[in-house]
Amino acid sequence: MTTSDLPPTPDAATHTNALPVSRAAANNEAVKRRRLILPVALAAVAAALLALGIVPRLHASTALTEQVYAQREVPVETVAPTRAPASQELLLPGSVTPYADASIYARTSGYVQHWYADIGTKVKAGQTLADIQTPELDAQLKQARADEATAKANYAFANSTAQRWQTMLKTQSVSQQDTDAKTSDSEAKLAALQSAQANVARLTELVSYEKVTAPFDGVVTVRNVDVGALVTSGGSPGLAGMPGELFHIEQTDRLRIFVNVPQDDASSISTGTQLYLTTQQYPGRRFAATVARSANAIDPVSRTLRVEIDVDNRDGALLPGAYAQVHLALQTAHPALELPVSALLFRPDGVTVAVVGKNNTVQLKTVTIGRDFGTYVEIATGVEATDRVINNPGDAVSNGEAVRVVASAALHG
């Protein structure tokens, strides 16, 4: 009997039958897995497609919410009020004028014999400017002196006669009536003598005006005379086109500048206030000056205070009639707070500012403007140093409006 003829053992039969069974189970398991993967994959694809549609909508919704929130709370920039400077420079226009200015006229009539000073000549007080020839006046003075001598002789005779008659009256040698007549005649002769002396003094004074002199130290700026020109005593000129004045003299070693200070700054100006001048002829140069006096009254038309400023000009740098800028340093003992002009709101009920209050809401405050610094103004009343003032507020800003502070700016130092 061969081995192949033997019946299979139980174990071998079992092993032979188990191989097909395990293969079938594996196939079944693979089929089940494929059946599970397909729904999962479909679900993942569906989830991905859903995500692709929902996420952008979620982002859009979030952006819309943020935009609505931003529109509900207006973004603003705030500034903090700071203390205004104690000193402020006030720049005013001024016209340079001579310290003394005089027109020289003839006080006697005659012909110009000679003149000694032309325009631009510096003269001293009492210096002769011109000689006027007055032959008629000289003759009148001689006649007046002769009349004075006659009156003096008449008075001497009348006086001695009256004294003799007074002596004789004591011894009753003459009557009282005759004595009174002699005394009255003596007094009349004395009055005539005094009249003649006054006439001589008048003519002597007029003759002294033959020499035209300078009233003060200065510079001749106008000369309207020439040799041979007829001049009259303070009257019509004898030279064609002549305005009547012989010379014009200005004192230029010391000058005056008149300025009009606004009413708001008038209280800061007093006698002795130091300042300086600038002119276009000398860029960068400062001319020291002092407030000499003021009108102490506000002009009701311009609402300004008239102030006179004196400046030393012995070097002759400044010329009368020039334009100058006056720089006044105004001092304030108690300066208030200041804000930029861009923070102000001009409303019908007055000037206001918008302040960020509690809960980031707007609070409008009415303020009073003090000094003006150009881009900044002093706030006399209405704000505190701790206020957060909105810079560049919109015209439509109102009380209680919600805002969002995005930045805070600092004022200039």
C-alpha positions in Angstrom: 0.0 0.0 0.0 1.4 3.3 -0.9 1.2 6.5 0.9 -1.2 8.1 -1.5 -3.6 5.3 -0.9 -3.8 6.1 2.7 -6.7 8.2 3.9 -5.9 11.8 4.9 -5.4 12.5 8.4 -7.9 14.7 10.2 -5.4 17.6 10.6 -4.6 17.7 7.0 -8.2 17.7 5.9 -8.8 20.5 8.3 -5.9 22.5 7.0 -7.0 22.0 3.4 -10.5 23.2 4.0 -9.5 26.3 6.2 -7.5 28.0 3.4 -10.5 28.9 1.2 -12.4 30.0 4.3 -9.8 32.7 5.4 -9.6 34.0 1.9 -13.3 34.6 1.8 -13.3 36.3 5.1 -10.6 38.7 4.0 -12.5 39.5 0.8 -15.6 40.2 2.9 -13.6 42.5 5.2 -12.2 44.4 2.2 -15.6 44.8 0.8 -16.9 46.1 4.1 -14.0 48.6 4.3 -14.6 49.8 0.8 -18.3 50.3 1.7 -17.3 52.4 4.8 -14.6 54.5 3.0 -17.0 55.6 0.3 -19.5 57.4 2.7 -16.6 58.8 4.7 -15.0 60.2 1.6 -18.3 61.6 0.4 -18.8 63.1 3.8 -15.4 64.7 3.7 -15.9 66.1 0.3 -19.3 67.5 1.4 -17.7 69.0 4.5 -15.0 70.6 2.4 -17.5 72.0 -0.1 -19.5 73.3 2.8 -16.5 74.9 4.4 -15.5 76.6 1.2 -19.0 78.2 1.1 -19.4 79.0 4.8 -15.9 80.3 5.8 -16.0 83.3 3.4 -19.5 84.1 4.6 -18.2 84.0 8.1 -15.3 86.3 7.3 -17.7 88.7 5.4 -20.0 88.7 8.4 -17.2 89.4 10.8 -15.9 92.2 8.6 -19.4 93.7 8.3 -19.7 93.6 12.1 -16.4 95.3 12.5 -17.4 97.9 9.9 -20.7 98.6 11.6 -18.9 98.9 14.9 -16.4 101.3 13.4 -19.1 103.4 11.9 -21.0 103.5 15.2 -17.9 104.8 17.0 -16.3 107.7 15.1 -12.4 107.6 15.3 -11.0 110.8 16.7 -7.6 112.3 17.6 -7.3 114.1 20.9 -5.0 116.8 22.3 -4.3 117.8 25.9 -4.4 121.5 26.8 -1.1 122.9 28.0 -0.1 126.0 29.7 0.2 129.0 27.4 3.5 130.9 27.3 3.9 133.8 29.7 5.5 136.0 27.1 4.0 136.8 23.7 5.5 138.8 21.0 3.2 141.4 19.5 4.2 142.5 16.0 2.9 145.9 14.9 3.6 148.2 12.0 5.1 151.6 12.7 6.2 154.7 10.9 9.5 156.3 11.9 9.2 160.1 12.5 11.8 162.6 13.7 11.9 163.5 17.4 11.4 167.2 16.4 10.1 168.6 13.2 9.9 172.3 12.3 9.1 174.4 9.3 11.2 177.6 9.3 9.4 180.7 8.0 10.5 184.3 7.7 9.5 186.7 10.5 10.4 189.8 8.6 10.0 190.9 5.0 12.9 191.4 2.6 15.2 189.8 0.1 17.3 186.8 0.7 20.9 188.1 0.9 22.6 184.8 1.4 21.8 181.2 2.5 24.2 178.9 4.3 22.6 175.4 4.6 21.3 173.2 1.9 19.4 169.9 2.2 21.2 167.2 4.1 23.3 169.7 6.1 23.5 169.0 9.8 23.0 172.2 11.8 23.2 173.2 15.5 20.7 175.1 17.5 21.1 178.9 16.8 23.2 178.3 13.6 22.4 180.9 10.9 20.6 179.4 7.9 20.1 182.5 5.8 20.4 186.4 5.9 17.4 188.6 4.8 18.1 192.1 3.7 15.5 194.6 5.0 16.5 198.2 4.3 13.0 199.5 5.0 13.1 197.9 8.4 16.5 199.3 9.2 15.2 202.8 8.4 12.2 202.3 10.6 14.4 201.2 13.5 16.5 204.4 13.1 13.3 206.5 13.0 12.0 204.7 16.1 15.2 205.3 18.0 15.0 209.1 17.1 11.5 209.2 18.3 12.6 207.5 21.5 15.3 210.2 22.0 12.7 212.9 21.4 10.3 211.4 23.9 13.0 210.9 26.4 14.0 214.6 26.2 10.4 215.8 26.5 9.8 213.6 29.5 13.0 214.9 31.2 11.9 218.5 30.8 8.3 217.7 31.8 9.4 215.8 34.9 11.8 218.5 36.1 9.1 221.1 35.6 6.6 219.0 37.6 9.0 218.6 40.5 9.7 222.4 40.7 5.9 223.1 40.7 5.5 220.5 43.5 8.2 222.3 45.5 6.6 225.7 44.9 3.2 224.4 45.9 4.5 223.7 49.4 5.1 227.5 49.9 1.8 228.3 48.2 3.7 230.1 45.4 1.6 228.4 42.7 -1.9 227.1 42.5 -2.9 223.5 42.9 -4.5 223.5 39.5 -1.3 224.5 37.7 0.7 222.0 39.7 -1.6 219.2 38.7 -1.4 220.2 35.0 2.4 220.0 35.1 2.3 216.7 36.9 -0.1 215.3 34.3 2.0 216.5 31.5 5.0 214.8 33.0 3.1 211.5 33.2 2.0 211.9 29.5 5.5 212.5 28.4 6.6 209.3 30.3 3.9 207.3 28.5 5.1 208.6 25.2 8.6 207.7 26.1 7.6 204.1 27.0 5.7 203.8 23.8 8.7 204.9 21.8 10.9 202.4 23.7 8.4 199.6 23.0 8.4 200.5 19.3 12.2 200.4 19.3 12.2 197.0 21.0 9.7 195.6 18.4 11.7 196.8 15.5 15.0 195.6 17.0 13.4 192.2 17.4 12.3 192.2 13.8 15.7 193.3 12.6 17.2 190.3 14.6 15.0 188.1 12.4 17.1 189.2 9.4 19.2 186.2 10.4 17.2 182.9 10.1 18.5 180.5 12.6 18.0 176.8 13.4 15.7 176.2 16.5 17.4 172.8 17.4 20.1 170.4 16.3 19.0 168.6 13.2 19.2 168.1 9.5 17.9 170.4 6.8 15.5 168.3 4.7 14.0 171.1 2.6 15.4 174.4 1.3 12.9 176.7 -0.6 15.0 179.9 -0.8 17.5 181.3 -3.1 19.6 184.5 -3.2 17.4 187.5 -4.2 14.1 185.8 -3.4 11.5 188.0 -1.8 10.2 186.7 1.5 7.4 188.1 3.6 6.8 187.8 7.3 5.0 184.5 7.6 3.0 185.4 4.5 2.9 184.9 0.8 6.1 183.6 -0.7 8.0 185.8 -3.1 9.4 182.9 -5.1 7.2 181.1 -7.6 6.2 177.6 -6.4 7.5 178.3 -2.9 5.2 176.9 -0.2 6.0 179.7 2.3 8.5 177.9 4.4 12.2 178.7 3.9 13.7 175.6 5.4 12.5 172.4 7.0 14.5 170.9 9.8 14.2 167.4 11.4 15.9 166.1 14.5 17.2 162.7 13.6 19.6 161.7 16.3 16.6 160.5 18.3 13.4 159.3 16.6 9.8 158.6 17.5 7.7 155.7 16.3 3.9 155.7 16.8 2.0 152.4 17.0 -1.6 151.5 17.7 -1.8 148.7 20.3 -5.0 146.6 20.2 -7.3 147.0 23.1 -6.8 143.4 24.3 -3.1 144.1 24.7 -3.2 147.7 26.0 -3.0 146.7 29.6 0.4 145.0 29.0 2.0 148.2 27.7 3.5 150.7 30.2 6.1 153.4 30.1 9.6 152.0 30.0 8.6 148.7 28.3 11.6 147.4 26.3 11.2 146.4 22.7 13.1 146.3 19.4 12.6 147.4 15.8 13.3 145.7 12.5 13.5 147.2 9.0 13.8 145.9 5.5 17.0 147.8 4.9 18.8 145.9 7.6 17.8 142.2 7.6 18.6 140.6 10.9 19.4 143.8 12.8 17.5 144.8 15.9 17.2 148.4 17.0 16.6 148.7 20.8 13.8 151.1 21.8 11.7 152.0 24.7 8.0 152.9 25.2 8.2 156.6 26.1 4.5 157.4 26.7 1.0 156.4 25.7 -2.3 158.2 25.2 -3.8 156.4 28.3 -7.1 156.3 26.3 -8.6 153.9 23.8 -9.5 155.4 20.5 -13.2 154.8 20.1 -12.9 154.5 16.3 -10.1 151.9 16.0 -10.3 150.5 19.6 -6.5 150.9 19.9 -4.1 152.6 22.3 -1.7 155.2 20.8 1.8 154.5 22.0 5.0 156.6 21.3 8.3 154.7 21.1 11.7 156.5 21.3 14.8 155.1 19.7 18.4 156.3 19.8 19.6 157.0 16.2 22.9 158.8 16.7 24.5 156.6 14.1 21.9 157.8 11.6 21.0 154.2 10.5 17.2 154.9 10.6 15.7 157.5 8.3 12.6 159.5 9.2 9.6 158.4 7.2 10.7 154.8 6.9 8.5 151.8 7.7 9.5 149.7 10.7 8.1 146.6 12.5 7.8 146.9 16.2 8.3 143.8 18.3 6.7 144.1 21.7 7.2 141.4 24.3 4.0 141.2 26.3 4.2 139.5 29.7 1.3 137.7 31.4 1.5 137.0 35.1 -1.0 134.1 35.0 -1.2 132.4 31.6 -4.1 130.2 30.9 -4.3 127.0 28.8 -3.9 126.9 25.1 -5.3 124.7 22.2 -4.8 124.6 18.5 -7.2 126.5 16.4 -8.2 123.3 14.7 -9.9 122.1 17.9 -12.4 125.0 18.0 -16.0 124.8 16.9 -17.7 128.1 16.0 -21.4 127.6 16.9 -24.2 130.1 17.1 -24.1 130.0 20.9 -20.4 130.7 21.0 -17.0 129.1 20.6 -17.0 125.5 21.8 -14.6 122.5 22.0 -15.5 118.8 21.9 -14.1 116.8 24.8 -14.0 113.0 25.2 -15.8 112.3 28.4 -16.9 109.1 30.3 -17.6 106.0 28.2 -15.9 107.7 25.2 -18.7 110.0 24.5 -18.5 113.6 23.3 -19.1 116.5 25.7 -19.3 120.0 24.2 -17.9 122.9 26.3 -18.3 126.6 25.6 -14.9 128.4 25.9 -13.6 131.9 26.1 -10.7 132.8 23.8 -7.8 134.9 25.2 -4.6 135.7 23.4 -4.1 134.7 19.8 -0.8 133.0 18.9 -1.7 132.3 15.3 -2.2 128.5 15.0 -2.8 128.3 18.7 -5.1 130.3 21.0 -5.3 130.8 24.7 -8.4 129.5 26.3 -9.3 131.8 29.2 -12.2 129.7 30.5 -14.0 126.5 29.7 -11.4 123.7 29.7 -9.3 121.9 32.2 -5.7 120.6 31.9 -7.0 117.0 32.2 -9.5 117.3 29.3 -9.1 115.2 26.2 -10.0 117.7 23.5 -10.9 116.4 20.1 -8.7 117.8 17.4 -10.3 118.6 14.0 -13.9 117.6 15.1 -16.5 117.4 12.5 -19.1 120.1 12.2 -21.9 117.5 13.0 -20.4 116.4 16.3 -22.9 116.5 19.1 -23.2 115.8 22.8 -23.3 112.1 23.8 -21.9 110.9 20.4 -19.8 107.7 20.8 -16.2 108.1 19.6 -13.1 106.0 19.6 -9.7 107.6 20.4 -7.2 106.5 17.8 -4.3 108.9 18.6 -3.3 111.6 21.0 -1.2 114.5 19.8 1.1 116.7 21.9 1.1 120.5 21.7 4.2 122.4 20.9 6.6 122.9 23.8 
